Amino acid sequence: MIATSALLEQLKYDKSPLISAKHDSEMPSRVREILEEVGDELILKIQLGRTPVQEFPLKLLDLLSDSKFTDKQLELGYDELYHNYLLITIENSRGPNVLQHLLENVEQNTTACIVLKLEKAQRIALKYPMLPDEVKDVYDIPLTPNRPLTLNRLISTASNVDRNFYKYDAGENNMCQTFVENIIDINGLM
């Protein structure tokens, strides 16, 4: 497993500076736009989400990978496959605190927040969750106390350490599960 110390070790020998995800040309433009807008907000909560992969995408992945996908599934002993993603709740310092205006008895220090879905299919995506199913099967990932983490830092740290951050390869098991696991591990969240 890759650890946060790997980033420090890499920087010791590699004099290239860290590339912020919001300025990384390999990052999809929609993701960069969201990171530019809200990437420096504090992360309040991270959750691992999963949804069962439907049959058609599995057959397509198998076809595109020349059956490597099914071989890897059998090798790893998976009977049902899930698409994994992260639900990231960030502080919304710019947004109105709607509840405070509607309800008189709400505390004035209530924090407004935004929930974003970070995932990797063929490309990395960062978006607002659309379907109720996306918030059903979720598991909390504990944040490190007294160590503030922003969305930009979370993604930039992982993209600078993980050489396969942008690559999607079902045959090499570099898919959504690996993507999510590496982000969590590289940022020292497990």
C-alpha positions in Angstrom: 0.0 0.0 0.0 1.0 3.5 -0.7 1.4 5.8 2.3 1.5 9.5 2.8 5.2 9.2 3.5 5.7 8.0 -0.1 4.8 11.5 -1.2 7.5 13.0 1.1 10.0 10.4 -0.1 9.1 11.2 -3.7 9.6 14.9 -3.2 13.0 14.3 -1.6 14.4 12.8 -4.9 12.1 14.4 -7.4 12.5 18.1 -7.5 9.2 18.7 -9.4 6.6 20.6 -7.4 3.3 19.2 -6.4 0.6 19.8 -9.0 -2.7 21.1 -7.6 -5.5 19.0 -9.0 -7.4 22.1 -9.9 -4.6 23.1 -12.3 -3.7 19.6 -13.5 -4.3 19.4 -17.3 -5.0 15.6 -17.0 -7.9 16.3 -14.7 -11.2 16.6 -16.6 -12.3 20.3 -17.0 -15.6 19.8 -15.1 -13.7 18.5 -12.1 -11.2 21.4 -12.3 -14.1 23.9 -12.4 -15.6 22.4 -9.2 -12.2 22.3 -7.5 -11.6 25.9 -8.4 -15.0 26.9 -7.0 -15.2 24.9 -3.7 -11.9 22.9 -3.5 -10.5 24.9 -0.7 -13.5 24.3 1.6 -12.9 22.0 4.6 -14.0 18.4 4.4 -16.6 17.7 7.1 -17.2 14.0 6.3 -16.1 11.3 3.8 -18.2 8.2 3.1 -17.5 5.2 0.9 -20.5 4.5 -1.3 -21.2 1.5 -3.4 -23.8 0.4 -5.9 -24.1 -3.0 -7.6 -22.7 -3.0 -11.2 -25.4 -3.9 -13.7 -25.0 -6.9 -16.1 -24.5 -4.9 -19.3 -21.5 -2.9 -18.2 -19.9 -6.1 -16.9 -20.2 -7.7 -20.3 -18.9 -4.6 -22.0 -15.9 -4.5 -19.7 -15.2 -8.1 -20.3 -15.4 -7.6 -24.1 -13.1 -4.5 -24.0 -10.6 -6.2 -21.8 -10.4 -9.4 -23.9 -11.9 -11.5 -21.0 -9.3 -10.2 -18.5 -12.1 -8.6 -16.5 -13.9 -12.0 -15.8 -10.5 -13.7 -15.2 -9.6 -11.1 -12.6 -13.1 -11.3 -11.0 -12.7 -15.1 -10.6 -9.1 -14.7 -9.4 -10.2 -12.3 -6.7 -13.2 -14.5 -5.7 -15.8 -11.8 -6.3 -19.3 -13.1 -6.8 -21.0 -9.6 -7.0 -19.3 -6.5 -8.1 -19.9 -3.0 -6.9 -19.0 0.4 -8.2 -17.3 2.3 -5.4 -17.2 6.1 -5.0 -16.7 8.7 -2.3 -19.4 11.0 -1.0 -17.5 14.0 0.4 -19.3 16.6 2.5 -17.6 19.9 2.5 -18.2 23.2 4.3 -20.1 25.7 2.2 -18.8 29.1 3.4 -20.3 30.9 0.5 -23.8 29.5 0.5 -26.7 30.8 2.4 -27.8 29.1 5.6 -31.3 28.6 4.5 -32.5 26.8 7.6 -31.3 29.6 9.8 -33.6 32.0 7.9 -36.6 29.6 7.9 -36.5 28.3 11.4 -36.1 30.8 14.2 -34.8 28.3 16.8 -31.9 27.0 14.7 -28.5 27.9 16.2 -26.7 30.6 14.3 -23.5 28.7 14.1 -25.0 25.9 11.9 -22.6 25.0 9.1 -24.0 24.9 5.6 -22.5 22.1 3.5 -22.3 20.6 0.1 -22.1 16.9 -0.8 -20.1 15.8 -3.8 -19.6 12.4 -5.4 -16.0 11.6 -6.4 -15.7 8.5 -8.6 -13.7 6.9 -11.4 -15.2 5.2 -14.3 -13.5 5.7 -17.6 -12.6 9.1 -16.3 -12.5 10.8 -13.0 -15.7 12.6 -12.1 -16.7 15.0 -9.3 -20.4 15.9 -9.2 -23.4 16.3 -7.1 -25.1 13.0 -6.2 -28.2 12.6 -8.4 -30.0 9.4 -7.4 -31.3 8.4 -3.9 -29.4 5.1 -4.3 -26.1 7.0 -4.2 -26.6 7.8 -0.6 -28.1 4.4 0.6 -25.2 2.0 0.9 -22.5 4.2 2.5 -19.9 3.7 5.2 -18.2 6.5 7.1 -14.5 7.0 6.8 -13.0 8.6 9.9 -11.2 11.8 9.4 -7.9 12.5 11.2 -8.7 14.7 14.2 -6.9 18.1 14.4 -5.8 17.7 10.7 -7.9 19.9 8.5 -8.4 18.5 5.0 -9.7 20.2 1.9 -11.1 18.7 -1.2 -8.1 20.1 -3.2 -5.6 18.6 -0.8 -7.4 15.2 -0.7 -7.3 14.9 -4.5 -4.0 16.6 -5.2 -2.1 14.4 -2.7 -3.5 11.3 -4.3 -2.9 12.4 -7.9 0.7 13.3 -7.1 1.5 10.0 -5.5 -0.5 7.5 -7.5 1.1 7.0 -10.9 -2.1 5.3 -12.2 -4.5 8.0 -10.8 -5.9 8.9 -14.2 -5.6 5.5 -15.8 -8.6 3.1 -16.0 -7.8 -0.5 -16.7 -10.2 -3.3 -15.8 -7.8 -6.0 -16.8 -5.1 -4.7 -14.4 -7.6 -4.1 -11.5 -7.1 -0.3 -11.8 -10.8 0.6 -11.5 -13.1 2.5 -9.0 -12.1 0.2 -6.1 -8.4 0.9 -6.5 -9.0 4.6 -7.1 -11.0 4.9 -3.8 -8.7 2.7 -1.8 -5.6 4.7 -2.9 -7.2 8.1 -2.1 -8.0 6.9 1.4 -4.7 5.2 1.9 -2.5 8.0 0.5 -4.2 10.6 2.6 -3.7 8.5 5.8 -7.4 8.1 6.5 -7.3 4.3 7.3 
